[in-house]
């Protein structure tokens, strides 16, 4: 099962864990968040992320999702991008995360692509012309 690590500005990661636990009615396994606080030492964040990836990887790989490209959390993922067992996505959204968790029994490449599709498809304009099937 692909592990999932959220590396975000505080308190976003924990908020996503709370939301996911609400949707799935339980805390998914192999799923963690590291919330980066203002002025936190980047070497410390990189070490925490490396250790989390090692904990979460059962051999299937780990998808690391961060909030915004170019921010401290995403910059701290750069050392993780060199291996084949870790992939990184920036721009987290709840649809992206739910899709990643739903498909995590597949390969890391598939989970990554499904997460990206969930993020892209989850951003829609809502107005009185939109009808949701019931």
Buried (B, 14 or more C-beta within 10 A) or exposed (E): BBBBBBBBBBEBBBBBBEEBEEEEEEEBEBBBBBBBEEEBEEEEBBEBBBEBBEEBBEEBBBBBBBBBEEBBBBBBBEEBEEEEBBBBBBBBBBBBBBBBBBBBEBEBEEBBBBBBBBBEEBEEEEEEEEEEEE
